[in-house]
Amino acid sequence: MTDASLSPDQQTADVVVHISDLHFGRGFQHAPAARLTSLINELKPDAVVVSGDLTMRARAAQFADAARYLSALNAPKVIIPGNHDVPLFDVITRTLRPQRNYHRYMDELSTNPLTLRHTGIFGLNTVTRWMHEKGRLRSREVDAALAWMAALPTSHWRLLVTHQQFFNLPESARPGSLLLARRHLANFSRGGAHAVLHGHIHHAHAVQAVEFIHDLPRPVAMVAAGTATCGRMRGSPERRVNSFNILHLSPIEMRVTRMDWNRETNDFETGSLTQFPRTTFDVATPAMDS
């Protein structure tokens, strides 16, 4: 679907829908979920990124519902698990086979990594069985992501996907950030990452990481998707709505449009637009030059 408000470059851009924290189970919101499906299939994006927490309690029935829902989205998908996709109360399964249901229902639905015309997307599994909220990056996955980024054409956008955040913003503080987050983010920055897409905080934002972490080698955008379909929302009262992001990635810029659920109209509408010119990523940060 072509948007007449977009420039010619953006009309040929890769379109990526970023959704997160669906939380099939208690508190699932059916009205925004149904509208989200129709909007995605009308938009016909090049990819859908799902940055974790498909379920509320990692039960097989919840994963089956999530799989049916995601199967109806007509686009290639990059799907990663979240902390809620590991059993919390089933200690035996959590210890021995924590992601059994996730792999059973999601492995065939996810194409990871995924390469588009202008964009590469690499999903990282940041879930650990030993901590419910916090996440960790394993050395083998970090090495695989760095090697994958190095092999992409230099013109491509490099998007990494995690569930947990690398740092908190004042309006979206949430326990459960990644362990050794600054070290890993600096490593990804040095390796050529342009953006990290994540969820977990149930609050959307799109910012440059160097505004908050000043010693990164190169700029990296941090793009959080709010919860698209869960009743548990966070942030300031006026922003406690279901939401998702639409990214347009062209050779000249990345545009992130936040779509917010309007309870009065029962529809999603544009909440904000953030633009990241490609040229801002192609220079070292002042901290590296000093």
matplotlib code that plots the C-alpha trace (Angstrom):
import matplotlib.pyplot as plt

x = [0.0, 1.6, 1.3, 1.1, 2.7, 6.0, 8.8, 9.8, 12.6, 10.3, 7.7, 10.3, 11.5, 11.5, 8.4, 8.8, 6.1, 7.4, 5.0, 5.8, 4.4, 1.2, 0.7, -1.8, -3.6, -5.1, -5.6, -5.4, -7.2, -9.2, -10.3, -6.9, -5.6, -8.2, -7.6, -3.8, -4.2, -6.3, -3.9, -0.8, -2.4, -3.6, -0.1, 1.6, 4.9, 8.2, 8.6, 7.0, 9.2, 7.8, 10.2, 9.1, 6.4, 4.0, 2.3, 1.5, 2.5, 4.2, 1.4, 0.9, -2.6, -1.3, 1.4, -1.1, -3.3, -0.2, 0.8, -2.6, -2.6, 0.9, 0.2, -2.6, -0.1, 0.9, 4.6, 7.9, 8.4, 11.3, 10.2, 12.1, 11.0, 10.5, 10.8, 7.1, 7.7, 9.5, 7.3, 7.3, 5.6, 6.4, 9.9, 10.7, 10.0, 11.7, 14.8, 15.0, 13.3, 12.4, 11.7, 10.1, 6.7, 8.2, 10.3, 7.4, 5.1, 7.3, 10.3, 8.5, 7.0, 10.2, 12.7, 15.8, 17.9, 16.1, 17.5, 15.4, 16.2, 17.7, 17.6, 18.9, 17.2, 18.8, 16.8, 18.7, 17.4, 17.9, 15.9, 17.4, 15.7, 17.3, 16.0, 12.4, 12.8, 16.4, 17.9, 21.4, 23.2, 25.2, 28.6, 27.8, 24.8, 26.7, 29.5, 26.9, 25.2, 28.6, 29.6, 26.2, 26.5, 30.0, 28.7, 25.9, 26.3, 27.5, 24.4, 22.0, 20.4, 21.4, 18.6, 19.1, 16.1, 16.1, 13.3, 14.8, 16.0, 19.7, 18.8, 15.8, 14.3, 12.9, 9.3, 9.7, 11.8, 11.4, 13.3, 14.8, 17.4, 20.1, 23.1, 26.3, 24.1, 26.6, 29.4, 27.2, 25.7, 29.2, 30.2, 27.2, 27.8, 31.4, 30.1, 27.8, 24.4, 22.1, 19.2, 18.0, 14.3, 13.0, 9.9, 9.5, 8.8, 5.2, 6.0, 7.1, 10.0, 12.5, 15.7, 19.4, 21.3, 24.1, 21.7, 21.9, 25.2, 27.8, 30.8, 29.4, 31.7, 28.9, 25.2, 22.6, 18.9, 16.8, 13.3, 10.9, 7.4, 4.7, 2.3, 0.1, -2.6, -2.1, -4.1, -1.0, 0.4, 3.0, 4.3, 2.5, -1.3, -1.9, 0.3, -1.1, -2.6, -1.9, 0.6, 2.9, 5.5, 5.8, 9.4, 10.2, 13.8, 15.1, 18.7, 18.4, 16.5, 14.7, 11.2, 9.5, 5.8, 4.1, 0.5, -1.7, -5.0, -7.9, -10.5, -13.2, -12.9, -11.7, -8.8, -5.1, -4.0, -0.7, 0.8, 4.2, 6.8, 10.6, 13.1, 16.7, 18.7, 21.2, 24.0, 23.8, 24.9, 27.9, 30.1, 31.8, 30.4, 32.2, 33.1, 35.2, 37.0, 38.0]
y = [0.0, 3.3, 6.3, 9.5, 11.5, 9.6, 10.7, 8.6, 7.1, 6.2, 4.7, 2.2, 1.7, -1.6, -1.6, -3.3, -3.6, -4.0, -5.5, -6.7, -8.1, -9.7, -11.7, -14.3, -15.3, -13.4, -9.7, -10.2, -7.4, -8.8, -5.6, -4.1, -7.6, -8.0, -4.5, -5.0, -8.1, -6.3, -3.3, -5.4, -7.3, -4.1, -2.6, -5.7, -5.0, -6.6, -8.1, -8.3, -8.2, -9.7, -8.8, -11.3, -12.1, -13.8, -15.4, -14.5, -17.8, -19.9, -22.5, -24.6, -23.3, -19.7, -20.5, -22.2, -19.1, -16.9, -19.2, -19.1, -15.3, -14.8, -17.3, -14.9, -12.1, -12.2, -11.3, -12.9, -12.8, -12.5, -13.7, -13.9, -15.1, -12.9, -13.6, -14.5, -17.2, -19.3, -20.9, -19.0, -21.5, -24.8, -25.1, -28.5, -27.3, -24.0, -25.8, -28.6, -27.3, -23.7, -22.8, -26.1, -24.6, -21.6, -23.7, -26.1, -23.4, -20.6, -22.1, -22.8, -19.3, -17.3, -16.4, -15.3, -13.6, -11.9, -9.8, -7.3, -4.9, -2.3, -3.9, -6.9, -8.1, -10.3, -11.6, -12.4, -14.7, -12.7, -14.9, -16.7, -19.4, -18.2, -14.6, -13.8, -10.2, -9.6, -10.8, -11.8, -12.1, -15.3, -15.1, -17.4, -15.2, -12.0, -13.5, -14.7, -11.3, -9.5, -11.9, -11.5, -7.7, -7.8, -9.9, -7.6, -5.0, -1.8, 0.0, -2.1, -1.1, -3.4, -4.0, -6.2, -7.4, -8.1, -8.4, -6.6, -3.0, -1.8, 1.1, 2.9, 6.2, 8.4, 7.9, 4.2, 2.9, -0.9, -3.6, -6.2, -4.6, -6.7, -7.7, -6.1, -3.9, -1.1, -3.4, -5.3, -2.1, -0.7, -3.9, -3.8, -0.1, -0.9, -3.8, -1.6, -1.9, 1.0, 0.2, -2.2, -3.1, -4.2, -4.6, -5.6, -2.1, -1.9, 1.7, 2.9, 5.2, 5.9, 7.6, 7.8, 5.8, 8.3, 10.8, 8.5, 6.5, 9.0, 6.6, 4.6, 4.3, 5.1, 6.1, 3.4, 4.1, 2.4, 1.6, 0.2, -1.1, -0.8, -3.7, -4.2, -6.4, -6.6, -4.8, -4.2, -0.8, 1.5, 5.0, 8.3, 8.1, 9.8, 7.2, 4.1, 2.7, -0.3, 0.5, -0.8, 0.7, 0.9, 1.4, 2.7, 2.1, 3.7, 4.4, 7.9, 7.5, 5.4, 6.6, 5.2, 5.8, 4.9, 3.7, 4.2, 2.5, 4.9, 3.4, 5.7, 4.9, 1.3, 1.9, 2.6, 6.1, 7.8, 8.8, 10.1, 10.1, 9.9, 10.3, 9.1, 10.3, 7.6, 10.2, 10.5, 6.8, 7.1, 9.1, 8.3, 9.9, 12.9, 10.7, 8.5, 11.5, 13.0]
z = [0.0, -1.1, 1.2, -0.9, 2.0, 1.6, -0.7, -3.7, -1.7, 1.2, -1.2, -2.3, 1.3, 3.3, 5.5, 8.8, 11.4, 15.0, 17.5, 21.0, 24.2, 22.8, 26.0, 24.9, 28.1, 30.9, 30.0, 26.2, 24.3, 21.4, 19.7, 19.1, 18.1, 15.4, 14.0, 14.1, 11.9, 9.3, 9.3, 8.8, 6.0, 4.4, 4.7, 3.2, 5.0, 4.0, 7.5, 10.9, 14.0, 17.2, 20.1, 22.7, 25.3, 23.0, 26.1, 29.6, 31.3, 28.5, 28.5, 25.4, 24.8, 24.9, 22.4, 20.2, 20.2, 19.4, 16.6, 15.0, 15.3, 13.9, 11.0, 9.8, 9.3, 5.7, 5.9, 6.8, 10.5, 12.9, 16.3, 19.5, 23.0, 26.0, 29.7, 29.9, 27.3, 30.0, 32.7, 36.0, 38.3, 36.6, 38.2, 36.6, 33.0, 33.7, 34.8, 32.3, 29.1, 29.6, 26.0, 24.9, 24.1, 22.4, 20.0, 19.4, 18.2, 16.9, 15.1, 11.9, 11.9, 12.2, 9.6, 11.5, 10.4, 7.5, 4.7, 2.7, -0.1, 2.2, 5.6, 7.6, 10.8, 13.4, 16.4, 19.6, 22.3, 25.6, 27.9, 30.8, 32.9, 36.1, 36.2, 35.5, 34.3, 33.5, 30.2, 29.1, 25.8, 25.2, 23.6, 20.7, 19.7, 20.0, 17.8, 15.3, 15.2, 14.7, 11.9, 10.2, 10.3, 8.8, 5.9, 5.0, 2.2, 3.6, 2.3, 4.3, 7.6, 10.4, 12.9, 16.0, 18.0, 21.7, 24.3, 27.2, 27.1, 27.2, 29.5, 30.9, 29.9, 32.7, 31.5, 31.0, 33.8, 34.2, 36.0, 33.8, 31.6, 29.9, 31.9, 30.8, 28.6, 28.0, 27.0, 24.6, 23.1, 22.5, 20.8, 18.5, 17.8, 16.8, 14.7, 12.6, 14.2, 13.3, 15.6, 18.3, 18.4, 21.7, 23.9, 27.6, 29.0, 27.5, 26.5, 23.1, 22.3, 19.5, 20.5, 19.8, 22.5, 22.5, 24.2, 27.3, 26.8, 25.7, 25.1, 22.2, 19.2, 16.7, 17.0, 17.5, 17.6, 20.3, 19.2, 21.7, 20.8, 23.4, 24.0, 21.1, 22.7, 26.5, 29.1, 31.2, 30.0, 31.5, 31.2, 31.8, 32.1, 28.7, 27.0, 28.5, 25.3, 23.1, 20.4, 17.7, 15.4, 11.6, 10.2, 6.7, 5.8, 2.7, 1.6, 3.1, 6.3, 8.8, 9.8, 12.9, 13.2, 16.5, 16.1, 19.2, 19.9, 20.2, 22.6, 21.3, 17.6, 18.2, 15.7, 15.6, 14.7, 14.3, 17.6, 16.7, 13.9, 14.5, 11.6, 11.7, 8.7, 7.5, 7.5, 11.3, 11.7, 9.4, 11.7, 14.9, 18.1, 19.6, 22.5, 20.2, 18.7, 22.0]

ax = plt.figure().add_subplot(projection="3d")
ax.plot(x, y, z, "-o")
ax.set_aspect("equal")
plt.show()
